[in-house]
Amino acid sequence: MCDWRAFPRSRKGAILAIVGLLAAVLAAYWPALRGGPLWDDDAHITIPDLQSARGLWRIWFELGATKQYYPVLHSAFWLQHRLWGDAMFGYHLTNILFHVVATILMAAILRRLGVMGFNLAALIFALHPVCVESVAWISEEKNTLSAVFYLSAVLVYLRFDEKRRIRIYGIAFILFILALLSKSVTSTLPAALLVIFSWKRGRLSWRSDVLPLVPWFVLGAGAGLFTAWIERHYIGAQGTAFDLTLPQRCLLAGRAIWFYATKLCFPFRLAFIYPRWELNAHDLWAYSGTVSIAAVFTVLWLFRGRARGTLAGILFYCGTLFPALGFFNVYPFIFSYVADHFQYLASFGIITLLAAGVTLGIYRLSSRTRWMGQTLLAFLVLALAAMSWRECLNYRDARTLYLTTLERNPNCWLAYTNLGVILATEGHLTEAIADYQRSLQIQPNYADTHYNLGNALSKKGLFREAIGEYVEAINLRPNDAAIHENLGVTLAAAGRTSEAVAQYLNALKLQPDYPDAHYNLANAMIRIGQLQEAIVHYRDGLRLNPTSSKAHNNLGIALARSGRPTEAVAEFEKAIKIAPSDSEAEFNLGFTFASMGRLPEAVEHYRVALRLKPDDANIHYSLGDALQGLGLLDEAKSQFNEADRLAARTPSK
């Protein structure tokens, strides 16, 4: 039987152990390797605007360029995009490999500290289904990558603690910075080191233990506060959903700690989104979780001489969880106060305690019965691997994930909203509208649901209903430029052009570098006869997005109507260069040449337009007119006849 206390002493044995671990993790996470993008993965996988070398610079030095300011993480995504583009397999494999590396580092740290059962602890962590959310969801590479830097920093700092060399200290500090820039929850690392030293030595020395970590505490606190500010001002972790009193936050913290510990020990019915708890600060029983946590710490402190290891493990667990316990607002609190990925790092504490306790218990058995305990452990590890494999199946695609979420949390309004987005993208607007409406029945105050419902209603031509949803979304989130812009589009489609102009202007006031708002405002300006203003906004939009063939085409139309045909020709040619199959731009270029008296060139572009759109009566007529001007009367007559035939076949509107 396997000796859970042992570690391969030879290099060959260590390599075999690592290969075996990798094989076990790949087997458990095999369904995730074939998974597609989920929820906010598209916002984490490097977007086109950031895929260049300048995009990498923006990742580091421009707030708001990425969803969260984790530049090391997004640099990793940037590099991966260079390697395999949008192929999901590469991202999933990378995340799994980071998880394996974190597991190996965990085993190395526990072995260095002399923790019994460190191999078992590492194996449980590697295969535990609670980790599936972090490993199978590409966005949570922030967990696995930051864990690699975090654990590397711990390992190097332990060496510094022995050698006391400044070079080793510097390497550990750099690794800590890289961890913070991958995910700021790693700010708890210096406190974790003090817990380790207190456990090992029985006391802390200010000079040798605390003082070297003061810069780490300062940097970690700064990173945590900065992330809290980003969550509030860039991601939206503010509003009534986050207005919790201090008693409510204490209540939440106690309940969350027990929830996470329970899921670690009994990982059944895991959910991507758990129900959002009601926090009744006036219900004394609701504080039982917080009071019991305080009682546990009190007892462990009183018996710390005999239970120092247990106290250290639980301190590490609760301390590492602290940033996610409710004392700081994070955006996911809008739909749930807990998530499996919040305890990825913290789980080391409880898993290590359990593994050490179980290993000690087994080796206190007689030699005749010890094999039974080891066999049970082997079955436990296999069961965890099987549960992780089964949980990974839920992460194959977004639809499966949300349907499973609703099965386990039927009132998950966000799952209904996200299912609606999937259905709308597939063109199933009626079904999407139904899901949005179900979501709003549960949670009527979520701006994104109103916004998405407005989009679906607008696409179905239900403009009045769509406008109502956009207005409701703006009431909930008045500073969202996209909502104002889409409301403008719907108002314009409903014939309310002046109101549309006001919404486009609102969008540009909130976000001046919004190319779609410039483009749609210019279109509206043309409708109300303000050609010069339209030209200005077309040019502003093209400065921000020079690859829009429609904007070049419409700018050409505005310039032609303003008596500037030479400039119009240049814009039509740009539109054709971007979209060679654009029959409208070809026709407009031909029409402009005709108006300039350049009939041969007009005929050339009319013919191209006809090859692209042979059943357009207007193109046939215009070509006939140009041919007639060139004296090619027979050919012109043929084009006029074809135009009449097509016009007669086309039903009048």
Buried (B, 14 or more C-beta within 10 A) or exposed (E): EEEBBEBEEEEEEEEEBBEEBBEBBBEBBBBBBEBBBBBEBEEBBBBEEBBEEEBBEBBBEEEEBBBBBBBBBBBBBBEBBEEEEEEBEBBBBBBBBBBBBBBBBBBBBBBBBEBBBBBBBBBBBBBBBBBBBBBBBBBBBBBBBBBBBBBBBBBBBBBBBEEEEEEBBEBBBBBBBBBBBBBBBBBBBBBBBBBBBBBBEEEEEEEEBBEBBEEBBEBBEEBBEBBBEBBBEBBBBBBEBBEBEEBBBBBBBBBBBBBBBEBBEEBEEBBBBBBBBEBEBEEEEBBBBBEEBEEBBEEBEEEBEEBBBBBBBBBBBBBBBBBBBBBBBBBBBBBBBBBBBBBBBBBBBBBBBBBBBBBEEBBEEEEEEBEEBBEEBEEBBEEBBBBBBEBBBBBBBBBBBBEBBBEBBEEBBBBBBBBBBBBBEEEBBEBBBBBBEBBBEBBEBBBBBBBBBBBBBBBBEBBEBBBBBBEBBBEBBEEBBBBBBBBBBBBBBBEBBEBBBBBBBBBBEBBEEBBBBBBBBBBBBBBEEBBEBBBBBBBBBBEBBEEBBBBBBBBBBBBBBBEBBEBBBBBBBBBBEBBEEBBBBBBBBBBBBBEBEBBEBBBBBBBBBBEBBEEBBBBBBBBBBBBBBEEBEEBBEBBBEBBBEBEEEEEEE
